[in-house]
Amino acid sequence: GFFALALIPFIKFPTAQDHLDDGAVEGGVGIPYAFDVPNWDVGFQTTVSINHDAAGNGCHAEIANSVSIGHAVIGKLSYHVEFFSSVSTEQNSDWVGTFDTWLTYQINKNLVFDGGVYIGVTESADDWHPWVGMTWRY
């Protein structure tokens, strides 16, 4: 149809060793939604998560939003841009905003390779965050 919506609940269990994580159970729900616009990928997502405080034993909420647009470039190669924003209710936390851009290449209906860079637009965001990935639907 013209509109798609999903709920993606998630939970993190503290399984890391050598103090590589905060040792807390955390979780939340992602709510992606998209519109069917011919020849374009138009998507939005809101995520609400409950995370362990960096200082102390309490918890706080974090709310993230994103808006993305993509378009085919040549054949199975597509280009995407996104604006991402994250706000935390933790004391002394700052708003994180990034401008993200990436390429995807769809090998077949179940396999996609992608790579790009997140570019920080606020002081609290990383300046540059390059990445590569793969999505396999099974």
N, CA, C and O atoms as CSV, one atom per row, in Angstrom:
chain,resi,resn,atom,element,x,y,z
A,1,GLY,N,N,0.809,-1.185,0.000
A,1,GLY,CA,C,0.000,0.000,0.000
A,1,GLY,C,C,0.859,1.259,0.000
A,1,GLY,O,O,2.083,1.200,-0.115
A,2,PHE,N,N,0.200,2.375,0.130
A,2,PHE,CA,C,0.864,3.673,0.113
A,2,PHE,C,C,1.669,3.938,1.378
A,2,PHE,O,O,2.636,4.700,1.341
A,3,PHE,N,N,1.284,3.318,2.508
A,3,PHE,CA,C,1.903,3.612,3.806
A,3,PHE,C,C,2.236,2.310,4.512
A,3,PHE,O,O,1.443,1.368,4.497
A,4,ALA,N,N,3.415,2.255,5.133
A,4,ALA,CA,C,3.832,1.078,5.906
A,4,ALA,C,C,4.317,1.524,7.272
A,4,ALA,O,O,4.971,2.559,7.407
A,5,LEU,N,N,3.991,0.733,8.282
A,5,LEU,CA,C,4.347,1.037,9.670
A,5,LEU,C,C,4.730,-0.257,10.362
A,5,LEU,O,O,4.146,-1.306,10.093
A,6,ALA,N,N,5.719,-0.187,11.261
A,6,ALA,CA,C,6.136,-1.375,12.001
A,6,ALA,C,C,6.506,-0.986,13.430
A,6,ALA,O,O,6.772,0.180,13.721
A,7,LEU,N,N,6.519,-1.966,14.300
A,7,LEU,CA,C,7.032,-1.814,15.663
A,7,LEU,C,C,8.184,-2.787,15.815
A,7,LEU,O,O,8.041,-3.978,15.541
A,8,ILE,N,N,9.345,-2.270,16.260
A,8,ILE,CA,C,10.531,-3.107,16.412
A,8,ILE,C,C,11.011,-3.012,17.860
A,8,ILE,O,O,11.821,-2.144,18.186
A,9,PRO,N,N,10.519,-3.899,18.734
A,9,PRO,CA,C,11.011,-3.880,20.115
A,9,PRO,C,C,12.429,-4.450,20.172
A,9,PRO,O,O,12.784,-5.323,19.380
A,10,PHE,N,N,13.231,-3.957,21.103
A,10,PHE,CA,C,14.593,-4.473,21.252
A,10,PHE,C,C,14.990,-4.454,22.723
A,10,PHE,O,O,14.478,-3.664,23.516
A,11,ILE,N,N,15.909,-5.339,23.063
A,11,ILE,CA,C,16.434,-5.407,24.426
A,11,ILE,C,C,17.905,-5.773,24.353
A,11,ILE,O,O,18.321,-6.567,23.509
A,12,LYS,N,N,18.696,-5.179,25.255
A,12,LYS,CA,C,20.132,-5.470,25.332
A,12,LYS,C,C,20.424,-6.078,26.696
A,12,LYS,O,O,20.088,-5.508,27.734
A,13,PHE,N,N,21.053,-7.238,26.672
A,13,PHE,CA,C,21.467,-7.872,27.909
A,13,PHE,C,C,22.957,-7.642,28.111
A,13,PHE,O,O,23.710,-7.650,27.137
A,14,PRO,N,N,23.405,-7.437,29.348
A,14,PRO,CA,C,24.835,-7.169,29.607
A,14,PRO,C,C,25.659,-8.453,29.548
A,14,PRO,O,O,25.815,-9.144,30.555
A,15,THR,N,N,26.179,-8.764,28.374
A,15,THR,CA,C,26.955,-9.991,28.192
A,15,THR,C,C,28.441,-9.728,27.950
A,15,THR,O,O,29.223,-10.675,27.869
A,16,ALA,N,N,28.843,-8.469,27.834
A,16,ALA,CA,C,30.247,-8.140,27.525
A,16,ALA,C,C,31.135,-8.405,28.737
A,16,ALA,O,O,30.677,-8.396,29.879
A,17,GLN,N,N,32.393,-8.637,28.464
A,17,GLN,CA,C,33.387,-8.845,29.508
A,17,GLN,C,C,34.346,-7.670,29.544
A,17,GLN,O,O,34.353,-6.849,28.627
A,18,ASP,N,N,35.145,-7.579,30.572
A,18,ASP,CA,C,36.211,-6.587,30.696
A,18,ASP,C,C,35.689,-5.152,30.617
A,18,ASP,O,O,36.352,-4.282,30.054
A,19,HIS,N,N,34.504,-4.902,31.178
A,19,HIS,CA,C,33.916,-3.558,31.261
A,19,HIS,C,C,33.713,-2.920,29.885
A,19,HIS,O,O,33.893,-1.711,29.736
A,20,LEU,N,N,33.342,-3.714,28.880
A,20,LEU,CA,C,33.129,-3.185,27.532
A,20,LEU,C,C,31.734,-2.594,27.351
A,20,LEU,O,O,31.467,-1.963,26.329
A,21,ASP,N,N,30.838,-2.785,28.322
A,21,ASP,CA,C,29.540,-2.129,28.264
A,21,ASP,C,C,29.176,-1.647,29.662
A,21,ASP,O,O,29.981,-1.766,30.586
A,22,ASP,N,N,27.981,-1.107,29.826
A,22,ASP,CA,C,27.591,-0.524,31.104
A,22,ASP,C,C,27.023,-1.536,32.091
A,22,ASP,O,O,26.700,-1.167,33.220
A,23,GLY,N,N,26.893,-2.798,31.700
A,23,GLY,CA,C,26.432,-3.831,32.608
A,23,GLY,C,C,24.952,-3.751,32.943
A,23,GLY,O,O,24.529,-4.316,33.952
A,24,ALA,N,N,24.163,-3.082,32.145
A,24,ALA,CA,C,22.743,-2.899,32.436
A,24,ALA,C,C,21.870,-3.486,31.331
A,24,ALA,O,O,22.270,-3.548,30.169
A,25,VAL,N,N,20.676,-3.912,31.717
A,25,VAL,CA,C,19.661,-4.302,30.747
A,25,VAL,C,C,19.026,-3.014,30.230
A,25,VAL,O,O,18.612,-2.164,31.018
A,26,GLU,N,N,18.951,-2.870,28.919
A,26,GLU,CA,C,18.375,-1.680,28.297
A,26,GLU,C,C,17.470,-2.127,27.156
A,26,GLU,O,O,17.604,-3.243,26.654
A,27,GLY,N,N,16.555,-1.263,26.749
A,27,GLY,CA,C,15.673,-1.644,25.660
A,27,GLY,C,C,14.793,-0.505,25.214
A,27,GLY,O,O,14.890,0.618,25.708
A,28,GLY,N,N,13.931,-0.820,24.269
A,28,GLY,CA,C,13.028,0.198,23.755
A,28,GLY,C,C,12.249,-0.324,22.574
A,28,GLY,O,O,12.113,-1.531,22.377
A,29,VAL,N,N,11.736,0.614,21.786
A,29,VAL,CA,C,10.970,0.257,20.606
A,29,VAL,C,C,11.257,1.255,19.481
A,29,VAL,O,O,11.278,2.467,19.697
A,30,GLY,N,N,11.474,0.721,18.285
A,30,GLY,CA,C,11.627,1.544,17.093
A,30,GLY,C,C,10.328,1.502,16.300
A,30,GLY,O,O,9.678,0.460,16.207
A,31,ILE,N,N,9.961,2.632,15.736
A,31,ILE,CA,C,8.729,2.722,14.954
A,31,ILE,C,C,9.071,3.306,13.578
A,31,ILE,O,O,8.994,4.520,13.387
A,32,PRO,N,N,9.446,2.451,12.621
A,32,PRO,CA,C,9.706,2.953,11.271
A,32,PRO,C,C,8.402,3.057,10.482
A,32,PRO,O,O,7.489,2.251,10.658
A,33,TYR,N,N,8.335,4.042,9.630
A,33,TYR,CA,C,7.189,4.181,8.737
A,33,TYR,C,C,7.677,4.773,7.429
A,33,TYR,O,O,8.633,5.547,7.394
A,34,ALA,N,N,7.001,4.392,6.357
A,34,ALA,CA,C,7.444,4.793,5.026
A,34,ALA,C,C,6.238,5.054,4.137
A,34,ALA,O,O,5.135,4.567,4.384
A,35,PHE,N,N,6.482,5.831,3.106
A,35,PHE,CA,C,5.463,6.147,2.117
A,35,PHE,C,C,5.905,5.618,0.769
A,35,PHE,O,O,7.087,5.684,0.431
A,36,ASP,N,N,4.974,5.096,0.001
A,36,ASP,CA,C,5.268,4.606,-1.336
A,36,ASP,C,C,5.201,5.780,-2.312
A,36,ASP,O,O,4.127,6.180,-2.758
A,37,VAL,N,N,6.367,6.313,-2.626
A,37,VAL,CA,C,6.477,7.405,-3.587
A,37,VAL,C,C,7.217,6.824,-4.799
A,37,VAL,O,O,8.365,6.401,-4.660
A,38,PRO,N,N,6.599,6.791,-5.969
A,38,PRO,CA,C,7.216,6.157,-7.135
A,38,PRO,C,C,8.652,6.641,-7.386
A,38,PRO,O,O,8.921,7.841,-7.429
A,39,ASN,N,N,9.559,5.680,-7.551
A,39,ASN,CA,C,10.975,5.910,-7.854
A,39,ASN,C,C,11.767,6.534,-6.713
A,39,ASN,O,O,12.909,6.943,-6.927
A,40,TRP,N,N,11.216,6.623,-5.530
A,40,TRP,CA,C,11.910,7.194,-4.379
A,40,TRP,C,C,11.724,6.293,-3.160
A,40,TRP,O,O,10.706,5.614,-3.031
A,41,ASP,N,N,12.711,6.292,-2.273
A,41,ASP,CA,C,12.590,5.666,-0.956
A,41,ASP,C,C,12.422,6.803,0.039
A,41,ASP,O,O,13.328,7.619,0.206
A,42,VAL,N,N,11.277,6.864,0.697
A,42,VAL,CA,C,11.004,7.910,1.677
A,42,VAL,C,C,10.659,7.222,2.987
A,42,VAL,O,O,9.676,6.486,3.073
A,43,GLY,N,N,11.480,7.470,4.014
A,43,GLY,CA,C,11.257,6.799,5.283
A,43,GLY,C,C,11.476,7.695,6.477
A,43,GLY,O,O,12.205,8.685,6.415
A,44,PHE,N,N,10.835,7.331,7.557
A,44,PHE,CA,C,10.944,8.027,8.835
A,44,PHE,C,C,11.066,6.977,9.930
A,44,PHE,O,O,10.596,5.851,9.768
A,45,GLN,N,N,11.695,7.340,11.040
A,45,GLN,CA,C,11.718,6.428,12.183
A,45,GLN,C,C,11.808,7.218,13.464
A,45,GLN,O,O,12.552,8.193,13.566
A,46,THR,N,N,11.037,6.780,14.439
A,46,THR,CA,C,11.124,7.284,15.804
A,46,THR,C,C,11.494,6.100,16.688
A,46,THR,O,O,10.900,5.027,16.578
A,47,THR,N,N,12.471,6.294,17.559
A,47,THR,CA,C,12.884,5.253,18.486
A,47,THR,C,C,12.881,5.828,19.892
A,47,THR,O,O,13.419,6.908,20.138
A,48,VAL,N,N,12.276,5.102,20.800
A,48,VAL,CA,C,12.282,5.472,22.217
A,48,VAL,C,C,12.988,4.344,22.952
A,48,VAL,O,O,12.609,3.179,22.828
A,49,SER,N,N,14.014,4.694,23.718
A,49,SER,CA,C,14.753,3.673,24.466
A,49,SER,C,C,14.967,4.112,25.904
A,49,SER,O,O,15.010,5.303,26.211
A,50,ILE,N,N,15.099,3.127,26.775
A,50,ILE,CA,C,15.411,3.357,28.179
A,50,ILE,C,C,16.824,2.835,28.390
A,50,ILE,O,O,17.082,1.644,28.220
A,51,ASN,N,N,17.744,3.732,28.762
A,51,ASN,CA,C,19.151,3.398,28.907
A,51,ASN,C,C,19.651,3.701,30.312
A,51,ASN,O,O,19.082,4.522,31.031
A,52,HIS,N,N,20.712,3.028,30.679
A,52,HIS,CA,C,21.363,3.221,31.964
A,52,HIS,C,C,22.099,4.560,31.962
A,52,HIS,O,O,22.728,4.916,30.965
A,53,ASP,N,N,22.028,5.303,33.065
A,53,ASP,CA,C,22.751,6.567,33.181
A,53,ASP,C,C,24.258,6.340,33.138
A,53,ASP,O,O,24.756,5.354,33.681
A,54,ALA,N,N,24.976,7.239,32.501
A,54,ALA,CA,C,26.438,7.144,32.430
A,54,ALA,C,C,27.067,7.301,33.813
A,54,ALA,O,O,28.050,6.630,34.129
A,55,ALA,N,N,26.509,8.175,34.628
A,55,ALA,CA,C,27.000,8.395,35.995
A,55,ALA,C,C,25.874,8.046,36.963
A,55,ALA,O,O,24.871,8.757,37.033
A,56,GLY,N,N,26.035,6.965,37.701
A,56,GLY,CA,C,25.004,6.591,38.654
A,56,GLY,C,C,24.286,5.324,38.263
A,56,GLY,O,O,24.632,4.666,37.282
A,57,ASN,N,N,23.266,4.989,39.057
A,57,ASN,CA,C,22.551,3.733,38.856
A,57,ASN,C,C,21.161,3.915,38.271
A,57,ASN,O,O,20.408,2.946,38.176
A,58,GLY,N,N,20.801,5.126,37.877
A,58,GLY,CA,C,19.471,5.378,37.348
A,58,GLY,C,C,19.350,5.063,35.872
A,58,GLY,O,O,20.291,4.586,35.239
A,59,CYS,N,N,18.172,5.340,35.338
A,59,CYS,CA,C,17.883,5.150,33.915
A,59,CYS,C,C,17.306,6.443,33.352
A,59,CYS,O,O,16.821,7.296,34.096
A,60,HIS,N,N,17.363,6.574,32.070
A,60,HIS,CA,C,16.807,7.739,31.388
A,60,HIS,C,C,16.261,7.328,30.024
A,60,HIS,O,O,16.630,6.289,29.476
A,61,ALA,N,N,15.386,8.154,29.497
A,61,ALA,CA,C,14.823,7.912,28.164
A,61,ALA,C,C,15.648,8.636,27.113
A,61,ALA,O,O,16.189,9.712,27.362
A,62,GLU,N,N,15.735,8.036,25.944
A,62,GLU,CA,C,16.326,8.677,24.780
A,62,GLU,C,C,15.342,8.562,23.629
A,62,GLU,O,O,14.740,7.510,23.413
A,63,ILE,N,N,15.185,9.647,22.897
A,63,ILE,CA,C,14.259,9.684,21.770
A,63,ILE,C,C,15.043,10.075,20.526
A,63,ILE,O,O,15.683,11.126,20.482
A,64,ALA,N,N,14.983,9.219,19.525
A,64,ALA,CA,C,15.699,9.472,18.272
A,64,ALA,C,C,14.696,9.531,17.129
A,64,ALA,O,O,13.713,8.791,17.107
A,65,ASN,N,N,14.959,10.416,16.187
A,65,ASN,CA,C,14.123,10.561,14.998
A,65,ASN,C,C,15.014,10.649,13.771
A,65,ASN,O,O,16.119,11.189,13.823
A,66,SER,N,N,14.516,10.109,12.666
A,66,SER,CA,C,15.252,10.243,11.414
A,66,SER,C,C,14.278,10.397,10.255
A,66,SER,O,O,13.150,9.907,10.282
A,67,VAL,N,N,14.762,11.099,9.237
A,67,VAL,CA,C,14.045,11.297,7.981
A,67,VAL,C,C,15.034,10.953,6.876
A,67,VAL,O,O,16.131,11.510,6.833
A,68,SER,N,N,14.657,10.043,5.983
A,68,SER,CA,C,15.585,9.657,4.921
A,68,SER,C,C,14.890,9.626,3.566
A,68,SER,O,O,13.691,9.367,3.455
A,69,ILE,N,N,15.692,9.901,2.543
A,69,ILE,CA,C,15.224,9.905,1.158
A,69,ILE,C,C,16.294,9.212,0.318
A,69,ILE,O,O,17.486,9.485,0.464
A,70,GLY,N,N,15.858,8.321,-0.555
A,70,GLY,CA,C,16.786,7.629,-1.436
A,70,GLY,C,C,16.253,7.553,-2.847
A,70,GLY,O,O,15.049,7.657,-3.084
A,71,HIS,N,N,17.181,7.369,-3.792
A,71,HIS,CA,C,16.791,7.303,-5.203
A,71,HIS,C,C,17.809,6.448,-5.954
A,71,HIS,O,O,19.002,6.484,-5.652
A,72,ALA,N,N,17.335,5.688,-6.926
A,72,ALA,CA,C,18.225,4.875,-7.759
A,72,ALA,C,C,19.135,5.782,-8.577
A,72,ALA,O,O,18.704,6.810,-9.100
A,73,VAL,N,N,20.404,5.385,-8.678
A,73,VAL,CA,C,21.378,6.143,-9.466
A,73,VAL,C,C,21.564,5.473,-10.820
A,73,VAL,O,O,21.296,6.064,-11.866
A,74,ILE,N,N,22.028,4.229,-10.780
A,74,ILE,CA,C,22.214,3.435,-11.992
A,74,ILE,C,C,21.908,1.985,-11.634
A,74,ILE,O,O,22.528,1.428,-10.728
A,75,GLY,N,N,20.982,1.382,-12.319
A,75,GLY,CA,C,20.657,-0.021,-12.077
A,75,GLY,C,C,20.281,-0.288,-10.631
A,75,GLY,O,O,19.315,0.273,-10.115
A,76,LYS,N,N,21.054,-1.153,-9.982
A,76,LYS,CA,C,20.777,-1.558,-8.599
A,76,LYS,C,C,21.505,-0.698,-7.560
A,76,LYS,O,O,21.465,-1.001,-6.368
A,77,LEU,N,N,22.164,0.362,-8.006
A,77,LEU,CA,C,22.888,1.267,-7.115
A,77,LEU,C,C,21.982,2.446,-6.741
A,77,LEU,O,O,21.425,3.110,-7.614
A,78,SER,N,N,21.842,2.695,-5.443
A,78,SER,CA,C,21.004,3.795,-4.951
A,78,SER,C,C,21.807,4.697,-4.025
A,78,SER,O,O,22.775,4.269,-3.396
A,79,TYR,N,N,21.384,5.950,-3.957
A,79,TYR,CA,C,22.001,6.957,-3.088
A,79,TYR,C,C,20.945,7.424,-2.087
A,79,TYR,O,O,19.782,7.612,-2.445
A,80,HIS,N,N,21.360,7.610,-0.826
A,80,HIS,CA,C,20.440,8.006,0.238
A,80,HIS,C,C,21.023,9.138,1.068
A,80,HIS,O,O,22.238,9.242,1.233
A,81,VAL,N,N,20.144,9.980,1.586
A,81,VAL,CA,C,20.524,11.004,2.565
A,81,VAL,C,C,19.525,10.932,3.721
A,81,VAL,O,O,18.382,10.505,3.557
A,82,GLU,N,N,19.991,11.361,4.884
A,82,GLU,CA,C,19.158,11.277,6.085
A,82,GLU,C,C,19.550,12.383,7.052
A,82,GLU,O,O,20.713,12.783,7.120
A,83,PHE,N,N,18.575,12.866,7.791
A,83,PHE,CA,C,18.864,13.698,8.949
A,83,PHE,C,C,18.446,12.906,10.172
A,83,PHE,O,O,17.318,12.420,10.254
A,84,PHE,N,N,19.372,12.778,11.135
A,84,PHE,CA,C,19.148,12.009,12.364
A,84,PHE,C,C,19.281,12.937,13.550
A,84,PHE,O,O,20.161,13.797,13.588
A,85,SER,N,N,18.399,12.756,14.517
A,85,SER,CA,C,18.407,13.574,15.724
A,85,SER,C,C,18.151,12.687,16.929
A,85,SER,O,O,17.282,11.815,16.888
A,86,SER,N,N,18.907,12.903,18.010
A,86,SER,CA,C,18.707,12.141,19.242
A,86,SER,C,C,18.749,13.081,20.435
A,86,SER,O,O,19.649,13.912,20.560
A,87,VAL,N,N,17.757,12.934,21.311
A,87,VAL,CA,C,17.664,13.748,22.523
A,87,VAL,C,C,17.560,12.807,23.711
A,87,VAL,O,O,16.787,11.849,23.687
A,88,SER,N,N,18.340,13.081,24.748
A,88,SER,CA,C,18.342,12.268,25.952
A,88,SER,C,C,17.795,13.068,27.124
A,88,SER,O,O,18.010,14.276,27.221
A,89,THR,N,N,17.085,12.379,28.015
A,89,THR,CA,C,16.608,13.035,29.238
A,89,THR,C,C,17.633,12.939,30.359
A,89,THR,O,O,17.390,13.425,31.464
A,90,GLU,N,N,18.787,12.310,30.084
A,90,GLU,CA,C,19.835,12.223,31.100
A,90,GLU,C,C,20.376,13.622,31.406
A,90,GLU,O,O,20.548,14.446,30.508
A,91,GLN,N,N,20.634,13.866,32.671
A,91,GLN,CA,C,21.132,15.176,33.091
A,91,GLN,C,C,22.448,15.502,32.385
A,91,GLN,O,O,23.305,14.633,32.220
A,92,ASN,N,N,22.598,16.745,31.976
A,92,ASN,CA,C,23.804,17.264,31.307
A,92,ASN,C,C,24.082,16.626,29.940
A,92,ASN,O,O,25.226,16.630,29.484
A,93,SER,N,N,23.065,16.087,29.292
A,93,SER,CA,C,23.277,15.524,27.956
A,93,SER,C,C,22.911,16.565,26.908
A,93,SER,O,O,22.103,17.462,27.151
A,94,ASP,N,N,23.518,16.428,25.752
A,94,ASP,CA,C,23.311,17.372,24.659
A,94,ASP,C,C,22.600,16.695,23.499
A,94,ASP,O,O,22.636,15.474,23.352
A,95,TRP,N,N,21.958,17.509,22.684
A,95,TRP,CA,C,21.287,17.035,21.479
A,95,TRP,C,C,22.334,16.574,20.472
A,95,TRP,O,O,23.343,17.247,20.260
A,96,VAL,N,N,22.088,15.425,19.855
A,96,VAL,CA,C,22.969,14.889,18.827
A,96,VAL,C,C,22.243,14.970,17.488
A,96,VAL,O,O,21.133,14.458,17.348
A,97,GLY,N,N,22.866,15.608,16.512
A,97,GLY,CA,C,22.296,15.695,15.176
A,97,GLY,C,C,23.345,15.329,14.147
A,97,GLY,O,O,24.493,15.764,14.242
A,98,THR,N,N,22.952,14.521,13.151
A,98,THR,CA,C,23.883,14.149,12.091
A,98,THR,C,C,23.197,14.229,10.734
A,98,THR,O,O,21.987,14.032,10.620
A,99,PHE,N,N,23.986,14.520,9.717
A,99,PHE,CA,C,23.577,14.426,8.323
A,99,PHE,C,C,24.260,13.174,7.795
A,99,PHE,O,O,25.486,13.072,7.843
A,100,ASP,N,N,23.493,12.231,7.297
A,100,ASP,CA,C,24.029,10.930,6.898
A,100,ASP,C,C,23.839,10.731,5.401
A,100,ASP,O,O,22.837,11.158,4.826
A,101,THR,N,N,24.793,10.090,4.791
A,101,THR,CA,C,24.714,9.823,3.360
A,101,THR,C,C,25.358,8.464,3.076
A,101,THR,O,O,26.382,8.120,3.666
A,102,TRP,N,N,24.747,7.695,2.168
A,102,TRP,CA,C,25.280,6.372,1.872
A,102,TRP,C,C,24.805,5.878,0.519
A,102,TRP,O,O,23.847,6.391,-0.061
A,103,LEU,N,N,25.514,4.857,0.035
A,103,LEU,CA,C,25.175,4.154,-1.194
A,103,LEU,C,C,24.744,2.732,-0.846
A,103,LEU,O,O,25.279,2.130,0.086
A,104,THR,N,N,23.780,2.193,-1.589
A,104,THR,CA,C,23.401,0.785,-1.444
A,104,THR,C,C,23.485,0.116,-2.809
A,104,THR,O,O,23.210,0.733,-3.838
A,105,TYR,N,N,23.868,-1.153,-2.800
A,105,TYR,CA,C,23.882,-1.942,-4.020
A,105,TYR,C,C,23.153,-3.247,-3.742
A,105,TYR,O,O,23.590,-4.040,-2.908
A,106,GLN,N,N,22.046,-3.473,-4.436
A,106,GLN,CA,C,21.222,-4.657,-4.220
A,106,GLN,C,C,21.685,-5.774,-5.136
A,106,GLN,O,O,21.495,-5.717,-6.351
A,107,ILE,N,N,22.296,-6.793,-4.541
A,107,ILE,CA,C,22.794,-7.947,-5.299
A,107,ILE,C,C,21.617,-8.768,-5.837
A,107,ILE,O,O,21.579,-9.120,-7.016
A,108,ASN,N,N,20.661,-9.066,-4.952
A,108,ASN,CA,C,19.428,-9.761,-5.331
A,108,ASN,C,C,18.347,-9.351,-4.336
A,108,ASN,O,O,18.577,-8.453,-3.526
A,109,LYS,N,N,17.170,-9.986,-4.375
A,109,LYS,CA,C,16.077,-9.533,-3.509
A,109,LYS,C,C,16.367,-9.747,-2.026
A,109,LYS,O,O,15.680,-9.166,-1.186
A,110,ASN,N,N,17.359,-10.558,-1.680
A,110,ASN,CA,C,17.661,-10.858,-0.284
A,110,ASN,C,C,19.009,-10.324,0.218
A,110,ASN,O,O,19.310,-10.463,1.404
A,111,LEU,N,N,19.821,-9.721,-0.646
A,111,LEU,CA,C,21.163,-9.300,-0.245
A,111,LEU,C,C,21.472,-7.894,-0.741
A,111,LEU,O,O,21.361,-7.602,-1.931
A,112,VAL,N,N,21.869,-7.013,0.209
A,112,VAL,CA,C,22.211,-5.627,-0.108
A,112,VAL,C,C,23.523,-5.277,0.586
A,112,VAL,O,O,23.704,-5.583,1.765
A,113,PHE,N,N,24.434,-4.639,-0.137
A,113,PHE,CA,C,25.661,-4.085,0.440
A,113,PHE,C,C,25.506,-2.569,0.496
A,113,PHE,O,O,24.909,-1.966,-0.396
A,114,ASP,N,N,26.046,-1.956,1.550
A,114,ASP,CA,C,25.956,-0.505,1.663
A,114,ASP,C,C,27.148,0.058,2.416
A,114,ASP,O,O,27.861,-0.663,3.113
A,115,GLY,N,N,27.346,1.341,2.264
A,115,GLY,CA,C,28.422,2.031,2.960
A,115,GLY,C,C,28.214,3.526,2.845
A,115,GLY,O,O,27.659,4.021,1.864
A,116,GLY,N,N,28.671,4.241,3.868
A,116,GLY,CA,C,28.480,5.682,3.854
A,116,GLY,C,C,29.192,6.362,5.003
A,116,GLY,O,O,30.139,5.829,5.580
A,117,VAL,N,N,28.711,7.557,5.320
A,117,VAL,CA,C,29.317,8.341,6.390
A,117,VAL,C,C,28.228,9.140,7.100
A,117,VAL,O,O,27.331,9.695,6.466
A,118,TYR,N,N,28.324,9.187,8.422
A,118,TYR,CA,C,27.488,10.059,9.245
A,118,TYR,C,C,28.327,11.288,9.550
A,118,TYR,O,O,29.471,11.160,9.987
A,119,ILE,N,N,27.789,12.459,9.330
A,119,ILE,CA,C,28.518,13.713,9.521
A,119,ILE,C,C,27.832,14.495,10.626
A,119,ILE,O,O,26.661,14.853,10.501
A,120,GLY,N,N,28.554,14.763,11.708
A,120,GLY,CA,C,27.988,15.471,12.843
A,120,GLY,C,C,27.676,16.918,12.521
A,120,GLY,O,O,28.489,17.616,11.916
A,121,VAL,N,N,26.485,17.372,12.930
A,121,VAL,CA,C,26.102,18.767,12.733
A,121,VAL,C,C,25.901,19.489,14.073
A,121,VAL,O,O,25.563,20.673,14.100
A,122,THR,N,N,26.111,18.773,15.177
A,122,THR,CA,C,26.065,19.395,16.503
A,122,THR,C,C,27.378,19.103,17.222
A,122,THR,O,O,28.104,18.179,16.854
A,123,GLU,N,N,27.672,19.885,18.235
A,123,GLU,CA,C,28.922,19.715,18.996
A,123,GLU,C,C,29.044,18.324,19.608
A,123,GLU,O,O,30.143,17.774,19.672
A,124,SER,N,N,27.935,17.751,20.056
A,124,SER,CA,C,27.982,16.470,20.761
A,124,SER,C,C,28.043,15.267,19.809
A,124,SER,O,O,28.271,14.144,20.260
A,125,ALA,N,N,27.849,15.477,18.534
A,125,ALA,CA,C,27.915,14.381,17.553
A,125,ALA,C,C,29.363,14.169,17.104
A,125,ALA,O,O,30.160,15.107,17.088
A,126,ASP,N,N,29.694,12.920,16.737
A,126,ASP,CA,C,31.004,12.647,16.144
A,126,ASP,C,C,31.125,13.452,14.859
A,126,ASP,O,O,30.144,13.618,14.135
A,127,ASP,N,N,32.335,13.958,14.569
A,127,ASP,CA,C,32.539,14.730,13.343
A,127,ASP,C,C,32.272,13.885,12.102
A,127,ASP,O,O,31.551,14.303,11.196
A,128,TRP,N,N,32.863,12.690,12.073
A,128,TRP,CA,C,32.727,11.776,10.940
A,128,TRP,C,C,32.591,10.362,11.479
A,128,TRP,O,O,33.292,9.982,12.417
A,129,HIS,N,N,31.702,9.590,10.899
A,129,HIS,CA,C,31.567,8.185,11.281
A,129,HIS,C,C,31.343,7.370,10.006
A,129,HIS,O,O,30.199,7.145,9.609
A,130,PRO,N,N,32.430,6.923,9.359
A,130,PRO,CA,C,32.278,6.098,8.156
A,130,PRO,C,C,31.854,4.680,8.538
A,130,PRO,O,O,32.172,4.206,9.629
A,131,TRP,N,N,31.134,4.004,7.634
A,131,TRP,CA,C,30.680,2.648,7.925
A,131,TRP,C,C,30.450,1.867,6.632
A,131,TRP,O,O,30.265,2.453,5.565
A,132,VAL,N,N,30.464,0.554,6.738
A,132,VAL,CA,C,30.085,-0.354,5.664
A,132,VAL,C,C,29.179,-1.417,6.267
A,132,VAL,O,O,29.284,-1.729,7.453
A,133,GLY,N,N,28.289,-1.973,5.451
A,133,GLY,CA,C,27.367,-2.967,5.986
A,133,GLY,C,C,26.812,-3.880,4.920
A,133,GLY,O,O,27.051,-3.721,3.723
A,134,MET,N,N,26.065,-4.839,5.410
A,134,MET,CA,C,25.419,-5.808,4.556
A,134,MET,C,C,24.077,-6.169,5.189
A,134,MET,O,O,23.994,-6.336,6.406
A,135,THR,N,N,23.037,-6.289,4.385
A,135,THR,CA,C,21.739,-6.729,4.871
A,135,THR,C,C,21.365,-7.999,4.119
A,135,THR,O,O,21.372,-8.042,2.888
A,136,TRP,N,N,21.039,-9.030,4.891
A,136,TRP,CA,C,20.646,-10.295,4.307
A,136,TRP,C,C,19.280,-10.662,4.865
A,136,TRP,O,O,19.127,-10.847,6.072
A,137,ARG,N,N,18.320,-10.763,4.014
A,137,ARG,CA,C,16.968,-11.147,4.433
A,137,ARG,C,C,16.853,-12.655,4.313
A,137,ARG,O,O,17.186,-13.234,3.279
A,138,TYR,N,N,16.379,-13.286,5.378
A,138,TYR,CA,C,16.224,-14.754,5.354
A,138,TYR,C,C,14.818,-15.152,5.715
A,138,TYR,O,O,14.502,-16.341,5.747
